[in-house]
């Protein structure tokens, strides 16, 4: 585990990072309050949008 910082929605947030030799992972705590859409095909798009943006 490592400590890190990500920019998420224009805000810097402290995060814990689990080091892995596999694909990238994103914790669900960071996704709270967002809609996630994934095209589950090779090379498919991933879209993450704040719920408040979707509701306005």
mmCIF file of the N, C-alpha and C atoms, coordinates in Angstrom:
data_MODEL
# 
_entry.id   MODEL 
# 
loop_
_atom_site.group_PDB 
_atom_site.id 
_atom_site.type_symbol 
_atom_site.label_atom_id 
_atom_site.label_alt_id 
_atom_site.label_comp_id 
_atom_site.label_asym_id 
_atom_site.label_entity_id 
_atom_site.label_seq_id 
_atom_site.pdbx_PDB_ins_code 
_atom_site.Cartn_x 
_atom_site.Cartn_y 
_atom_site.Cartn_z 
_atom_site.occupancy 
_atom_site.B_iso_or_equiv 
_atom_site.pdbx_formal_charge 
_atom_site.auth_seq_id 
_atom_site.auth_comp_id 
_atom_site.auth_asym_id 
_atom_site.auth_atom_id 
_atom_site.pdbx_PDB_model_num 
ATOM 1   N N  . UNK A 1 1  ? 0.848   -1.180 0.000   1.00 0.00 ? 1  UNK A N  1 
ATOM 2   C CA . UNK A 1 1  ? 0.000   0.000  0.000   1.00 0.00 ? 1  UNK A CA 1 
ATOM 3   C C  . UNK A 1 1  ? 0.892   1.241  0.000   1.00 0.00 ? 1  UNK A C  1 
ATOM 4   N N  . UNK A 1 2  ? 0.426   2.258  -0.713  1.00 0.00 ? 2  UNK A N  1 
ATOM 5   C CA . UNK A 1 2  ? 1.127   3.534  -0.778  1.00 0.00 ? 2  UNK A CA 1 
ATOM 6   C C  . UNK A 1 2  ? 0.100   4.650  -0.620  1.00 0.00 ? 2  UNK A C  1 
ATOM 7   N N  . UNK A 1 3  ? 0.562   5.804  -0.190  1.00 0.00 ? 3  UNK A N  1 
ATOM 8   C CA . UNK A 1 3  ? -0.282  6.992  -0.155  1.00 0.00 ? 3  UNK A CA 1 
ATOM 9   C C  . UNK A 1 3  ? -0.098  7.755  -1.451  1.00 0.00 ? 3  UNK A C  1 
ATOM 10  N N  . UNK A 1 4  ? -1.175  8.369  -1.935  1.00 0.00 ? 4  UNK A N  1 
ATOM 11  C CA . UNK A 1 4  ? -1.089  9.136  -3.166  1.00 0.00 ? 4  UNK A CA 1 
ATOM 12  C C  . UNK A 1 4  ? -2.121  10.242 -3.188  1.00 0.00 ? 4  UNK A C  1 
ATOM 13  N N  . UNK A 1 5  ? -2.092  11.021 -4.242  1.00 0.00 ? 5  UNK A N  1 
ATOM 14  C CA . UNK A 1 5  ? -3.040  12.119 -4.435  1.00 0.00 ? 5  UNK A CA 1 
ATOM 15  C C  . UNK A 1 5  ? -3.558  12.038 -5.867  1.00 0.00 ? 5  UNK A C  1 
ATOM 16  N N  . UNK A 1 6  ? -4.878  12.167 -6.045  1.00 0.00 ? 6  UNK A N  1 
ATOM 17  C CA . UNK A 1 6  ? -5.469  12.223 -7.378  1.00 0.00 ? 6  UNK A CA 1 
ATOM 18  C C  . UNK A 1 6  ? -6.286  13.496 -7.500  1.00 0.00 ? 6  UNK A C  1 
ATOM 19  N N  . UNK A 1 7  ? -6.383  13.993 -8.720  1.00 0.00 ? 7  UNK A N  1 
ATOM 20  C CA . UNK A 1 7  ? -7.300  15.101 -8.981  1.00 0.00 ? 7  UNK A CA 1 
ATOM 21  C C  . UNK A 1 7  ? -8.599  14.476 -9.455  1.00 0.00 ? 7  UNK A C  1 
ATOM 22  N N  . UNK A 1 8  ? -9.688  14.736 -8.736  1.00 0.00 ? 8  UNK A N  1 
ATOM 23  C CA . UNK A 1 8  ? -10.978 14.123 -9.031  1.00 0.00 ? 8  UNK A CA 1 
ATOM 24  C C  . UNK A 1 8  ? -12.025 15.220 -9.002  1.00 0.00 ? 8  UNK A C  1 
ATOM 25  N N  . UNK A 1 9  ? -12.601 15.526 -10.151 1.00 0.00 ? 9  UNK A N  1 
ATOM 26  C CA . UNK A 1 9  ? -13.596 16.586 -10.228 1.00 0.00 ? 9  UNK A CA 1 
ATOM 27  C C  . UNK A 1 9  ? -13.023 17.947 -9.895  1.00 0.00 ? 9  UNK A C  1 
ATOM 28  N N  . UNK A 1 10 ? -11.751 18.159 -10.222 1.00 0.00 ? 10 UNK A N  1 
ATOM 29  C CA . UNK A 1 10 ? -11.114 19.444 -9.963  1.00 0.00 ? 10 UNK A CA 1 
ATOM 30  C C  . UNK A 1 10 ? -10.622 19.621 -8.540  1.00 0.00 ? 10 UNK A C  1 
ATOM 31  N N  . UNK A 1 11 ? -10.718 18.572 -7.724  1.00 0.00 ? 11 UNK A N  1 
ATOM 32  C CA . UNK A 1 11 ? -10.309 18.635 -6.320  1.00 0.00 ? 11 UNK A CA 1 
ATOM 33  C C  . UNK A 1 11 ? -9.221  17.592 -6.080  1.00 0.00 ? 11 UNK A C  1 
ATOM 34  N N  . UNK A 1 12 ? -8.145  17.993 -5.388  1.00 0.00 ? 12 UNK A N  1 
ATOM 35  C CA . UNK A 1 12 ? -7.117  17.034 -5.023  1.00 0.00 ? 12 UNK A CA 1 
ATOM 36  C C  . UNK A 1 12 ? -7.603  16.222 -3.828  1.00 0.00 ? 12 UNK A C  1 
ATOM 37  N N  . UNK A 1 13 ? -7.474  14.885 -3.914  1.00 0.00 ? 13 UNK A N  1 
ATOM 38  C CA . UNK A 1 13 ? -7.930  13.995 -2.843  1.00 0.00 ? 13 UNK A CA 1 
ATOM 39  C C  . UNK A 1 13 ? -6.821  13.026 -2.475  1.00 0.00 ? 13 UNK A C  1 
ATOM 40  N N  . UNK A 1 14 ? -6.610  12.848 -1.166  1.00 0.00 ? 14 UNK A N  1 
ATOM 41  C CA . UNK A 1 14 ? -5.653  11.854 -0.690  1.00 0.00 ? 14 UNK A CA 1 
ATOM 42  C C  . UNK A 1 14 ? -6.281  10.476 -0.841  1.00 0.00 ? 14 UNK A C  1 
ATOM 43  N N  . UNK A 1 15 ? -5.510  9.526  -1.352  1.00 0.00 ? 15 UNK A N  1 
ATOM 44  C CA . UNK A 1 15 ? -6.007  8.169  -1.561  1.00 0.00 ? 15 UNK A CA 1 
ATOM 45  C C  . UNK A 1 15 ? -4.949  7.160  -1.130  1.00 0.00 ? 15 UNK A C  1 
ATOM 46  N N  . UNK A 1 16 ? -5.402  5.954  -0.815  1.00 0.00 ? 16 UNK A N  1 
ATOM 47  C CA . UNK A 1 16 ? -4.487  4.842  -0.608  1.00 0.00 ? 16 UNK A CA 1 
ATOM 48  C C  . UNK A 1 16 ? -4.387  4.081  -1.923  1.00 0.00 ? 16 UNK A C  1 
ATOM 49  N N  . UNK A 1 17 ? -3.205  3.686  -2.285  1.00 0.00 ? 17 UNK A N  1 
ATOM 50  C CA . UNK A 1 17 ? -2.974  2.987  -3.544  1.00 0.00 ? 17 UNK A CA 1 
ATOM 51  C C  . UNK A 1 17 ? -2.456  1.589  -3.243  1.00 0.00 ? 17 UNK A C  1 
ATOM 52  N N  . UNK A 1 18 ? -3.117  0.590  -3.782  1.00 0.00 ? 18 UNK A N  1 
ATOM 53  C CA . UNK A 1 18 ? -2.654  -0.786 -3.648  1.00 0.00 ? 18 UNK A CA 1 
ATOM 54  C C  . UNK A 1 18 ? -1.831  -1.112 -4.883  1.00 0.00 ? 18 UNK A C  1 
ATOM 55  N N  . UNK A 1 19 ? -0.565  -1.392 -4.675  1.00 0.00 ? 19 UNK A N  1 
ATOM 56  C CA . UNK A 1 19 ? 0.341   -1.695 -5.778  1.00 0.00 ? 19 UNK A CA 1 
ATOM 57  C C  . UNK A 1 19 ? 0.062   -3.105 -6.282  1.00 0.00 ? 19 UNK A C  1 
ATOM 58  N N  . UNK A 1 20 ? -0.019  -3.233 -7.610  1.00 0.00 ? 20 UNK A N  1 
ATOM 59  C CA . UNK A 1 20 ? -0.371  -4.516 -8.211  1.00 0.00 ? 20 UNK A CA 1 
ATOM 60  C C  . UNK A 1 20 ? 0.368   -4.682 -9.539  1.00 0.00 ? 20 UNK A C  1 
ATOM 61  N N  . UNK A 1 21 ? 0.625   -5.909 -9.921  1.00 0.00 ? 21 UNK A N  1 
ATOM 62  C CA . UNK A 1 21 ? 1.231   -6.185 -11.222 1.00 0.00 ? 21 UNK A CA 1 
ATOM 63  C C  . UNK A 1 21 ? 0.182   -6.402 -12.310 1.00 0.00 ? 21 UNK A C  1 
ATOM 64  N N  . UNK A 1 22 ? -1.098  -6.201 -11.972 1.00 0.00 ? 22 UNK A N  1 
ATOM 65  C CA . UNK A 1 22 ? -2.162  -6.458 -12.944 1.00 0.00 ? 22 UNK A CA 1 
ATOM 66  C C  . UNK A 1 22 ? -2.742  -5.144 -13.455 1.00 0.00 ? 22 UNK A C  1 
ATOM 67  N N  . UNK A 1 23 ? -3.956  -5.194 -13.945 1.00 0.00 ? 23 UNK A N  1 
ATOM 68  C CA . UNK A 1 23 ? -4.616  -4.021 -14.514 1.00 0.00 ? 23 UNK A CA 1 
ATOM 69  C C  . UNK A 1 23 ? -4.939  -2.991 -13.443 1.00 0.00 ? 23 UNK A C  1 
ATOM 70  N N  . UNK A 1 24 ? -5.198  -1.776 -13.873 1.00 0.00 ? 24 UNK A N  1 
ATOM 71  C CA . UNK A 1 24 ? -5.545  -0.697 -12.941 1.00 0.00 ? 24 UNK A CA 1 
ATOM 72  C C  . UNK A 1 24 ? -6.899  -0.945 -12.305 1.00 0.00 ? 24 UNK A C  1 
ATOM 73  N N  . UNK A 1 25 ? -7.026  -0.579 -11.044 1.00 0.00 ? 25 UNK A N  1 
ATOM 74  C CA . UNK A 1 25 ? -8.274  -0.702 -10.311 1.00 0.00 ? 25 UNK A CA 1 
ATOM 75  C C  . UNK A 1 25 ? -8.660  0.650  -9.742  1.00 0.00 ? 25 UNK A C  1 
ATOM 76  N N  . UNK A 1 26 ? -9.946  0.896  -9.571  1.00 0.00 ? 26 UNK A N  1 
ATOM 77  C CA . UNK A 1 26 ? -10.440 2.128  -8.976  1.00 0.00 ? 26 UNK A CA 1 
ATOM 78  C C  . UNK A 1 26 ? -11.405 1.756  -7.880  1.00 0.00 ? 26 UNK A C  1 
ATOM 79  N N  . UNK A 1 27 ? -11.159 2.220  -6.666  1.00 0.00 ? 27 UNK A N  1 
ATOM 80  C CA . UNK A 1 27 ? -12.014 1.881  -5.538  1.00 0.00 ? 27 UNK A CA 1 
ATOM 81  C C  . UNK A 1 27 ? -13.385 2.530  -5.635  1.00 0.00 ? 27 UNK A C  1 
ATOM 82  N N  . UNK A 1 28 ? -14.363 1.863  -5.097  1.00 0.00 ? 28 UNK A N  1 
ATOM 83  C CA . UNK A 1 28 ? -15.733 2.369  -5.183  1.00 0.00 ? 28 UNK A CA 1 
ATOM 84  C C  . UNK A 1 28 ? -15.960 3.603  -4.322  1.00 0.00 ? 28 UNK A C  1 
ATOM 85  N N  . UNK A 1 29 ? -15.165 3.816  -3.276  1.00 0.00 ? 29 UNK A N  1 
ATOM 86  C CA . UNK A 1 29 ? -15.341 5.020  -2.444  1.00 0.00 ? 29 UNK A CA 1 
ATOM 87  C C  . UNK A 1 29 ? -15.130 6.277  -3.288  1.00 0.00 ? 29 UNK A C  1 
ATOM 88  N N  . UNK A 1 30 ? -14.197 6.240  -4.212  1.00 0.00 ? 30 UNK A N  1 
ATOM 89  C CA . UNK A 1 30 ? -13.937 7.389  -5.076  1.00 0.00 ? 30 UNK A CA 1 
ATOM 90  C C  . UNK A 1 30 ? -15.095 7.633  -6.036  1.00 0.00 ? 30 UNK A C  1 
ATOM 91  N N  . UNK A 1 31 ? -15.854 6.598  -6.352  1.00 0.00 ? 31 UNK A N  1 
ATOM 92  C CA . UNK A 1 31 ? -16.960 6.708  -7.304  1.00 0.00 ? 31 UNK A CA 1 
ATOM 93  C C  . UNK A 1 31 ? -18.285 7.115  -6.663  1.00 0.00 ? 31 UNK A C  1 
ATOM 94  N N  . UNK A 1 32 ? -18.326 7.241  -5.347  1.00 0.00 ? 32 UNK A N  1 
ATOM 95  C CA . UNK A 1 32 ? -19.581 7.625  -4.671  1.00 0.00 ? 32 UNK A CA 1 
ATOM 96  C C  . UNK A 1 32 ? -20.099 8.935  -5.258  1.00 0.00 ? 32 UNK A C  1 
ATOM 97  N N  . UNK A 1 33 ? -21.380 8.978  -5.581  1.00 0.00 ? 33 UNK A N  1 
ATOM 98  C CA . UNK A 1 33 ? -22.002 10.178 -6.135  1.00 0.00 ? 33 UNK A CA 1 
ATOM 99  C C  . UNK A 1 33 ? -21.775 10.349 -7.631  1.00 0.00 ? 33 UNK A C  1 
ATOM 100 N N  . UNK A 1 34 ? -21.348 9.292  -8.305  1.00 0.00 ? 34 UNK A N  1 
ATOM 101 C CA . UNK A 1 34 ? -21.083 9.350  -9.737  1.00 0.00 ? 34 UNK A CA 1 
ATOM 102 C C  . UNK A 1 34 ? -21.834 8.236  -10.469 1.00 0.00 ? 34 UNK A C  1 
ATOM 103 N N  . UNK A 1 35 ? -22.065 8.457  -11.740 1.00 0.00 ? 35 UNK A N  1 
ATOM 104 C CA . UNK A 1 35 ? -22.587 7.405  -12.607 1.00 0.00 ? 35 UNK A CA 1 
ATOM 105 C C  . UNK A 1 35 ? -21.410 6.862  -13.414 1.00 0.00 ? 35 UNK A C  1 
ATOM 106 N N  . UNK A 1 36 ? -21.323 5.538  -13.497 1.00 0.00 ? 36 UNK A N  1 
ATOM 107 C CA . UNK A 1 36 ? -20.264 4.893  -14.266 1.00 0.00 ? 36 UNK A CA 1 
ATOM 108 C C  . UNK A 1 36 ? -20.912 4.091  -15.393 1.00 0.00 ? 36 UNK A C  1 
ATOM 109 N N  . UNK A 1 37 ? -20.466 4.330  -16.627 1.00 0.00 ? 37 UNK A N  1 
ATOM 110 C CA . UNK A 1 37 ? -20.948 3.572  -17.784 1.00 0.00 ? 37 UNK A CA 1 
ATOM 111 C C  . UNK A 1 37 ? -19.751 2.929  -18.450 1.00 0.00 ? 37 UNK A C  1 
ATOM 112 N N  . UNK A 1 38 ? -19.838 1.627  -18.670 1.00 0.00 ? 38 UNK A N  1 
ATOM 113 C CA . UNK A 1 38 ? -18.729 0.874  -19.247 1.00 0.00 ? 38 UNK A CA 1 
ATOM 114 C C  . UNK A 1 38 ? -19.222 0.096  -20.458 1.00 0.00 ? 38 UNK A C  1 
ATOM 115 N N  . UNK A 1 39 ? -18.551 0.288  -21.590 1.00 0.00 ? 39 UNK A N  1 
ATOM 116 C CA . UNK A 1 39 ? -18.794 -0.536 -22.770 1.00 0.00 ? 39 UNK A CA 1 
ATOM 117 C C  . UNK A 1 39 ? -17.879 -1.750 -22.633 1.00 0.00 ? 39 UNK A C  1 
ATOM 118 N N  . UNK A 1 40 ? -18.450 -2.878 -22.260 1.00 0.00 ? 40 UNK A N  1 
ATOM 119 C CA . UNK A 1 40 ? -17.658 -4.061 -21.915 1.00 0.00 ? 40 UNK A CA 1 
ATOM 120 C C  . UNK A 1 40 ? -17.298 -4.838 -23.181 1.00 0.00 ? 40 UNK A C  1 
ATOM 121 N N  . UNK A 1 41 ? -16.371 -4.245 -23.947 1.00 0.00 ? 41 UNK A N  1 
ATOM 122 C CA . UNK A 1 41 ? -15.779 -4.860 -25.135 1.00 0.00 ? 41 UNK A CA 1 
ATOM 123 C C  . UNK A 1 41 ? -14.311 -4.439 -25.148 1.00 0.00 ? 41 UNK A C  1 
ATOM 124 N N  . UNK A 1 42 ? -13.491 -5.164 -25.885 1.00 0.00 ? 42 UNK A N  1 
ATOM 125 C CA . UNK A 1 42 ? -12.080 -4.820 -25.978 1.00 0.00 ? 42 UNK A CA 1 
ATOM 126 C C  . UNK A 1 42 ? -11.934 -3.381 -26.469 1.00 0.00 ? 42 UNK A C  1 
ATOM 127 N N  . UNK A 1 43 ? -11.275 -2.549 -25.703 1.00 0.00 ? 43 UNK A N  1 
ATOM 128 C CA . UNK A 1 43 ? -11.098 -1.140 -26.057 1.00 0.00 ? 43 UNK A CA 1 
ATOM 129 C C  . UNK A 1 43 ? -12.317 -0.282 -25.800 1.00 0.00 ? 43 UNK A C  1 
ATOM 130 N N  . UNK A 1 44 ? -13.318 -0.819 -25.077 1.00 0.00 ? 44 UNK A N  1 
ATOM 131 C CA . UNK A 1 44 ? -14.554 -0.089 -24.811 1.00 0.00 ? 44 UNK A CA 1 
ATOM 132 C C  . UNK A 1 44 ? -14.348 1.151  -23.954 1.00 0.00 ? 44 UNK A C  1 
ATOM 133 N N  . UNK A 1 45 ? -15.238 2.088  -24.106 1.00 0.00 ? 45 UNK A N  1 
ATOM 134 C CA . UNK A 1 45 ? -15.166 3.353  -23.377 1.00 0.00 ? 45 UNK A CA 1 
ATOM 135 C C  . UNK A 1 45 ? -15.651 3.192  -21.934 1.00 0.00 ? 45 UNK A C  1 
ATOM 136 N N  . UNK A 1 46 ? -15.100 4.018  -21.062 1.00 0.00 ? 46 UNK A N  1 
ATOM 137 C CA . UNK A 1 46 ? -15.546 4.121  -19.673 1.00 0.00 ? 46 UNK A CA 1 
ATOM 138 C C  . UNK A 1 46 ? -15.881 5.585  -19.433 1.00 0.00 ? 46 UNK A C  1 
ATOM 139 N N  . UNK A 1 47 ? -17.109 5.842  -18.979 1.00 0.00 ? 47 UNK A N  1 
ATOM 140 C CA . UNK A 1 47 ? -17.556 7.215  -18.720 1.00 0.00 ? 47 UNK A CA 1 
ATOM 141 C C  . UNK A 1 47 ? -17.922 7.353  -17.252 1.00 0.00 ? 47 UNK A C  1 
ATOM 142 N N  . UNK A 1 48 ? -17.396 8.398  -16.613 1.00 0.00 ? 48 UNK A N  1 
ATOM 143 C CA . UNK A 1 48 ? -17.695 8.681  -15.210 1.00 0.00 ? 48 UNK A CA 1 
ATOM 144 C C  . UNK A 1 48 ? -18.191 10.114 -15.143 1.00 0.00 ? 48 UNK A C  1 
ATOM 145 N N  . UNK A 1 49 ? -19.395 10.323 -14.595 1.00 0.00 ? 49 UNK A N  1 
ATOM 146 C CA . UNK A 1 49 ? -19.970 11.663 -14.508 1.00 0.00 ? 49 UNK A CA 1 
ATOM 147 C C  . UNK A 1 49 ? -20.573 11.866 -13.127 1.00 0.00 ? 49 UNK A C  1 
ATOM 148 N N  . UNK A 1 50 ? -20.374 13.063 -12.552 1.00 0.00 ? 50 UNK A N  1 
ATOM 149 C CA . UNK A 1 50 ? -21.009 13.356 -11.261 1.00 0.00 ? 50 UNK A CA 1 
ATOM 150 C C  . UNK A 1 50 ? -22.527 13.304 -11.397 1.00 0.00 ? 50 UNK A C  1 
ATOM 151 N N  . UNK A 1 51 ? -23.210 12.737 -10.412 1.00 0.00 ? 51 UNK A N  1 
ATOM 152 C CA . UNK A 1 51 ? -24.673 12.654 -10.463 1.00 0.00 ? 51 UNK A CA 1 
ATOM 153 C C  . UNK A 1 51 ? -25.309 14.040 -10.503 1.00 0.00 ? 51 UNK A C  1 
ATOM 154 N N  . UNK A 1 52 ? -24.754 15.007 -9.795  1.00 0.00 ? 52 UNK A N  1 
ATOM 155 C CA . UNK A 1 52 ? -25.354 16.353 -9.797  1.00 0.00 ? 52 UNK A CA 1 
ATOM 156 C C  . UNK A 1 52 ? -25.353 16.940 -11.196 1.00 0.00 ? 52 UNK A C  1 
ATOM 157 N N  . UNK A 1 53 ? -24.341 16.633 -12.016 1.00 0.00 ? 53 UNK A N  1 
ATOM 158 C CA . UNK A 1 53 ? -24.271 17.106 -13.390 1.00 0.00 ? 53 UNK A CA 1 
ATOM 159 C C  . UNK A 1 53 ? -25.361 16.446 -14.222 1.00 0.00 ? 53 UNK A C  1 
ATOM 160 N N  . UNK A 1 54 ? -25.661 15.195 -13.959 1.00 0.00 ? 54 UNK A N  1 
ATOM 161 C CA . UNK A 1 54 ? -26.682 14.458 -14.712 1.00 0.00 ? 54 UNK A CA 1 
ATOM 162 C C  . UNK A 1 54 ? -28.089 14.916 -14.364 1.00 0.00 ? 54 UNK A C  1 
ATOM 163 N N  . UNK A 1 55 ? -28.281 15.370 -13.111 1.00 0.00 ? 55 UNK A N  1 
ATOM 164 C CA . UNK A 1 55 ? -29.615 15.737 -12.649 1.00 0.00 ? 55 UNK A CA 1 
ATOM 165 C C  . UNK A 1 55 ? -30.002 17.160 -13.014 1.00 0.00 ? 55 UNK A C  1 
ATOM 166 N N  . UNK A 1 56 ? -29.039 17.993 -13.425 1.00 0.00 ? 56 UNK A N  1 
ATOM 167 C CA . UNK A 1 56 ? -29.351 19.400 -13.714 1.00 0.00 ? 56 UNK A CA 1 
ATOM 168 C C  . UNK A 1 56 ? -29.748 19.610 -15.150 1.00 0.00 ? 56 UNK A C  1 
# 
